[in-house]
């Protein structure tokens, strides 16, 4: 038997290493000495990072190996010619459908690449900035030209533009000192009336909108906002912030419920979930299970098994649901013990009976699509692709073939969006252009496994088995008009909840989680609708009574029309 040698730890400081470097420089060439010095300094820097408690494994990995990207060119080695061949396997074509004929040209790929700008924001980007018109100090339209004394000056269509930015607290304030006068004879006290712009509320409607946007839109916890406000001379305690957003969420509840109704009527619904911590539900977990087990003593059979499974579920989730209807995207966040599929089922129970089944896009987890959910189920192609991205460093040749094939499909979908094809035209285009590529890929996957070219239990074999097992659901876009390729829009939406979780860590109560769901749903739907979440939340607060009576008129995409009518 071989004896395992025990490693010896050598205590060393940078002084010893510096002396060793000096001796090495005397005997090594300049090139070798420079390389050795760089290695020692890198070791010193990494040692400092490891000693720093704030340095995570992910940060070290990123520093050592670079940031991770899933683009084909970065995952597998290939030159530009190979990439062009991979994404241009099929010739351009014209397709005919109900909306007419659509032609896709070879140069559409170049047109799809937007030109890179200088990165600076133009004046039009500052939508909320105060606009001030400055007249010329000595001239006005119709005056004689001071240079030639013959011409007449006129106003041009493009004025000169200056942008000036100022810093101010997220929540600012005004203090009014109302003069008081007292009669010297009768003692009557007379107080000045406040100006009309002072309003009748201490906290303006914009305060709740700003706090809600900071907390649930950008992930700033209440205590961090409290410290910031204190530094800027406008005290705003965390408890006060909670009272304000809680009251605003209560006033916005009818609009949130209407948003769920609108989402239930969607043509395509995406769903997924992420974990969440709700202290109230976590602390009561053991007691709930004990009570449930006592209650099970009076049950038997299948009913008892189902009840026990529900009560003993310990996970907590924030489900993200993105519903597409009439070109609009509606986002819902729902937190609690239910999985994404169960929350989607509750949403679709509000769906109009006469509407056809929606297309449901999710990953292949069974909990995203329970058996009782009646939808046209499609699985995320990006999840299938990621299986090969994760093993590309070990099986570069096979993974390259899969990734390049899927690159053609995604390129075709991008061209369909650029051409603004109808759903039916997009389906015909994918059937003609992407269909042969996917058929070839399916046959190739079968050949690799059935022909024993790949070990089924290897990482590559598991990736291939995943694609083959879910192939029908991964290729719904080739059979159903309007079916998306992937679930990326829902993955992006869930980043709102993940951002909040990384900064605030947890919700204290189930009610607090619901308040967060209301704000995040409204904020992200505004963003996808091209509206300002701040303006929208402030408008809801100002017109809460009207919004409660007709919430359908106060959706993020139509509330401005309602304001104009008022």
N, C-alpha and C positions, 0 to 999 in steps of 0.2 A: 504494500500500500504506500502510495506517495504521501508524504507529509506536506501539508500546506504551510508555506512560509509566511510568517507574520511580518507585515510591513512595519517599518521603523519610522516614527515621526521625528523630524528634525526641526528644532526650534531655530528660527532664523529671522533676522530683521533686515531692513533695507541697507543698513550700514555695511553688513557683511557682504551683501550682494554688490554694493557699489565697489567695495575693495576687490571682489572677484572680477568685476568688469574691468577695473583698471589693470589688473594683472593680465587679463585676456587681451586687452587692446595692445599690449606690448608684444604679444606673440602671434596675434591674428592679423589678417589683412584688414584694411579699412572697411571693405564691403562686409566681411564676416562679423567684424566688431559692431558695425551699425545694426546688422540683423539681430545679433545677440542682445544688444541693448534694447531694441524695440520689443523683443520677447519679454525681457525682464520687466520693463515698464508696463507692458500689457498685463503681466502677472500681478504687479502691484495694484493696478487699477481694478482688476477683477477681485482681488482680495478685499479691497475697500468696499466694493459693491456687495460682496457676500456678507460682510460684517454689518452692512446697512440693513436694518429690519424692513425698510420700505421697498427693498429690491425683490421683486417676485421672480419666480422661475420663468414666467412668460417674458419678462423684460430682459433677463439674461439671454434667453433663446433668441429674442429679436436682435439684441446687440451682436451676438456671435454669428448668427446665420442670416440676418436680414429679415425684413417683414415678409409675412406669408401672403402670397397671391395665388389665385386659382386659375389665372389666365393660361391658356394652352402653351403660349410661347415661354412662359416662366416655369411651367411644370415639366415639360419635356424639351430637350434641346432640338432646335430646328432653325433653319435659316429662313430668310424672308421669302425665298422662292418656294420652298416647301409649303410655307403657310399660305401663300397665294394659291398654290395648286390645290390645297386641301379645302379651301373655302370657295373654290370656283370650279368644282367638278362638273357641274351641269351647265348647259348653255342657257342664255336668257330666253324667255318665252312670253307669249301673250296668252292670256286666259280670258274666257268669256263667261259672264255670270249674269245674275239678275240686274246688277248695277251697271252693266256695260262691259267694255273691254279694258283691261288693265295691262300695260306693257311695262316690263321690268328690264332696264337697260344694264349693260355691263359696267357703265361708269357710275351707277347708283352707289356703289360702295364708297367711291371717293367722295361723292356728294354727301354721303351720310357722315363723313368725318367733318365735324365742325372746325372752322378755323380757330386757332388759338389766339386769344386777345392779349391785351397788356395786363389784365388782371385787376385794373382799377375800376371802381364803380363810377358810373356816370351820374349826373345830377338827377336823372329820372329814377334812380334806384332809391333815393331818399324820399320815399313817399310820405312819411309822417313829419318831415321837416317843415318848419314854418317857411312859407314862400313870401318873399318881400320884393316888390317891384321898385326899382331905383331909377327915377327920371334923370336925364342929363342935367348937369348943374347949370348950363347956360343956354342950351339949345332945346327947341321943340319942333315937331314936324311942321314944315311950311316955312321955316326960317331960311334966310340966305346962307349959303355956304361961307363960313368965315375964311376959307382958304382961297377960293377963286372969286368970291363976291358975285358970282353970276348964277350958279346952280341953286336948286331948292333941296334942302335935306328932307328925307322921309324916313319913317321907321322901318327897320328891316324885320324879317320874320324870325330871325335867330338872334336873340339878345345875348350879350355876354353873360357868362355864368360863373359865380363864385360860390364855393361850398365852404362853410365854416361850421365846425362841430364843437359842441360844448359838453362838459361833463355835469351830471346832476344825479341826485339819488333816484333809485328806482321808484320810490314813493316819496314825493316831496310834499310840502304843506305850506299853509299860510296861517299867520296868527293875526287876528283882528283885535285891536284895542278900541272898544266902544266907549266914547267919552260919556262921563256921567256928571250931571249938574244937579245940585241940591239947592232948594229954596232956603235962604237964610232966615225967613220968617216962619213958614209953615213946615219946613223940613221935607217937602215933596221931592222925590228923586226922579230925574229925567235922564234916560239912557238913549244914546244914539242908536238908530236902527241900523242893522247890518246891511251891507250892500247886497244887491240882488244876486251877484255872482257867488256869494258865499254859500248859497244853498241851505237846505235844512237838514243835511246829514253831515256828521263829522267825517265819515269815510265816503269819498266820492265813488261813483261806479267804477272809475278807472283803477281804484285801489285793489278791489277784489280781482279784477282782470290781471293786473300786474303781478300780484302775489301768486295767483293760480298759474300764470304762465311761467313764472320763475320756478315754482315748486314742481309742477307736473309737466311742464314743457321743456325745461332745461335741467331739471334735477337738482335745483338748489334747495337744501333742507331749510326748515324754518329757522333753526338756530343760526345757520350761516347767514341767512338774510337779516336776522336780528343784529348780528355783529356788524354787518355791512352798513345797515341803517344807523347804528350807533356811531360808527366812525364818521358818517356824513352828517351827523347832527340832527337826525330825524328818528327818534326812538320808535321802534315798532316791535314789541315783544312777540316771541313765538306763539304764546297762547292767544294773543290778539289776532295774529295772522290766521291761526286755525279757526277762530270764531268767524272771521270774515269769509274765508273760503267755504266753510261749512254752510253758512247762510246763503252764499251765492249758489252752491251746488243744490241746495234745497229749492231755490227759486228756479234753477235750470232743469230740475227733474222732469217736468212735463216735456220739455224739448228733448231730453235724453231718451225718454220713452218713445217719442215720435221718431227719433233717429233709429231706434231699434225696429220700429214698424217699417220705416223706409228700407232698412237693410234687409228685412225679411222678404222683400219683393224683388231682390236682386236676381240678375240673370246668371252671374258667376259669383260664387262665394269662396273665399279662401279662409282657412282656419289653421291655427297652430297654438301652442301654449308654451309658457316658460314658468319657472318656479317663482314663488313669492313667499314671504314670511308675514304672517298675521299673528301677533303674539297672543291675542285673545283666544284664537282657535287652537294655537299650539299648546297653551297652558291647560286648556280644558280637555285635551285629547284623551288622557288616561281615564278621567272621570267619565267621559262620554262612552268609552269602550266598556267600562265596567257596568254602566247602566244598561248598555245595549245587551251585554251578555246576560244580565238578570232578566231582561225582558224576553230574551230568546227562550227562557225556560217554559214560557207559555205557548211557544210556536213549535212546529215540527215540519219536516220535509223541505221542499224547494223554497217556500216562503221564508223559512228561518235562514237558509243559506244565503239568499239574496239580501235579507236584512243585515246579516252579519257582515257580508262583504261591503255594503255601503257604510255601515257604522265604523268599521275598522280601517277605512281608508285614511291614511295619515298624511298624504301629500296635499300640498296647497299650490294652486296654479293661477296664473293670469292668462286667460285665453284671449287671443287676438283674432278678430273676425273682420275681414275686408270684403265688402259686398260691392259689386259693380252693377250699376243700373243706369241706362241711358247715357253712358259715357262718364258718369260720376262715380267716384269711389267713396264709400262710407266705411268708417273704421269704428269698431266697437272693442272695448276692453271690459272683460268680466272676470272678477277675482273670487276665488273660493275653492271649495273641494272638488268641484266638477271639472272634468277634462274638457278639451276644446270641442270634441264631438258632441258631448252632452249639452254644452252651452249653445252650440249651433242648432241642435234639435229644438231647444227651447225657443230660440229666435225664429226658426222656420215654422213653428206652430202658429205664428201670427200671419203666415203667408196666405194670400188670397187663394181660395180653392180652385179658381178657374185658371190660374197660372200653371205652366208646365213645370216639371222638375228642374231645379237649377243645376248648373254644373258646379261640382264641388272640387276644389283643388287643395290638396294637402299632401303631407308625406305619407309613407306607408305604415305608420303606426296604427294599430287597430283602434286605439282609443280616440283617434281623430275621426273615425267613421263607424259609429256603433251600428249594429245590424238594423235597428228600427229607423235609421235615418234614410229617408227616401230622396236620393240625389243621383245625378250622373257623376260617378266618382272618377276623378282623374288624379294621378300621382305626380309628384314633382320630379321633373327630369333633371333638375339641378342636383337633387339628392342622389339620384343614380349616378350622375357624373362625378360627384364628390367621392364616391366609393373608389373610383379609379385615380382621382387626384391624390388620395391619401396613400396609395401604394405605387405611385409613378416612379419613385426613386428606386424601387426594387425590381419593377417590371416595366422599364421605359418603353420597350418596343410595342408590347401589347397595349399599354395604356395610351400611347401616342395614337394608335389606330382608332381607338374609341373616342378620344378627345377631339381628334380632327374630324371624325364623322359627325359628332354632335356640334362642332363649330359650324358646319355647313347648315345644320338645322337652325341654329340661332341666327346665323347671317340671313337666312331666308326670312325669318320672322322679323328681323330688323328692317329688311327691305319692304316687307308687307306693311309695317307701321309707317315707314316713310312715304310709301305710295298712298297711305290712307285707304287701304282696301276695305271693302265691306267684309262682313263675317264670312259670307259665302265665297267671295273671291279669294279671301285668305285661305279658306279650306281647300279650294281647288288648287291654289298655288302650292300649298304644302303637299298636297297629294301628288302633284306633278314633280316638284323639285325635291322635297324632303322624303317622300315616300320611298323612292328607290334606294336612297342612302340608308334609311332605317331598315329596309328589308335586307340589304346587304350586311348591315351590322348584326341583325338578328341571326342570320344564317352563319355569320362568322363566329358569334358567341356559341351557337350550338355546336359548331365544328370543333372549337377549342375544348369544350367539355366532353362531348360525346366521343371525339377522336382521341381523348386522353392526352392532349397536348398541354393541358394545365391540370395541376393537382387540385381536385375539388375542395379539399380542406385548407388550401393555402389562402392567403389574403386576396390574391387575384381571383382565385376560384370563387371565393365568397362574393366579391364584387360582381363577377359575371352571373352568379346564381341570383343575386338581388335583381339585376336587370332582367333576367329571363323570367323570374318568378312574378314580377310586376309589369311585364312588358305590355300587356293589354291596357293597363291603366296609365302607363307612361306614354302611350301613343294615342290617347284619346283625341289629341289635336289633329290627327289624320282622319278622324271619322265624324267629329262633332264640330259644327261651326261655332266659333267663338271660344273654344276651349283653350286656355293658356298653356304655355309650356312648363311653367314652374310656379312655385309658391313664394317667389322672392318678394313680392309686394307685401305679403303678410310678415315675412321675416324682417323686413325693414320697419314695419309698423311696431313689431314687438320690441324694437330697440328703445322705444319710449319707456316701456315698462322696465327694461333692463337698465336704462340710464337712471331711472328713479331708484331701482334696487341697489345699484352700485353706490349711490350717494346717500340715500336715507336708510338703506339696509332693510327696513321692515315697516309695516303698518302696525299700529297699536291695537286697533279694533277692526271688526268686520265692517262697521259703518265707515271708518276711515278709509278702508280699501275701496268701498263703493264711491266715496267722494273722489278718490283718485281716478277711478274708472270713468266717472262722469267728465272730469276735466280732460283726461287724456283722450277720450273719445271725441269730444268737441274740438280740442286743439288740433289733433292730427287730421280730422276730417276737414277742418278749415285749411290746413296746409295743402292737402291734396286737392282742395277746391280753389286754390289760388287766392284765398282770403286771409286777412290779418286776424290771427286768433285774439290778439289784444282788443282790436276794435269790436270783434264779434262778442266777446265775453262782456265788454262794457255795455254794448247795446242790449244784450240780454238782461243785464242788471237794471238798466234804466227802464226797460219796457217789460219787466217781469210779469205784470198783471196781464198785459195783452198777449204775451207769449204763452201764458198758461191757458188762455181761452182758445187760441188758434195756433198751436205749436207748429203746425205744418207750414205756416207762413214765416217761421223764424228758423229755418234750416240754414246752414252756413252758405249754401249756394243761392238762396233767394232772399235773405234778410235785408239786403240793401234795397231791393225793389220794394219791400214792405216799408222801409224807412222813408223812401221817396214818396210813397202814397200818403204816409202820415204827415 
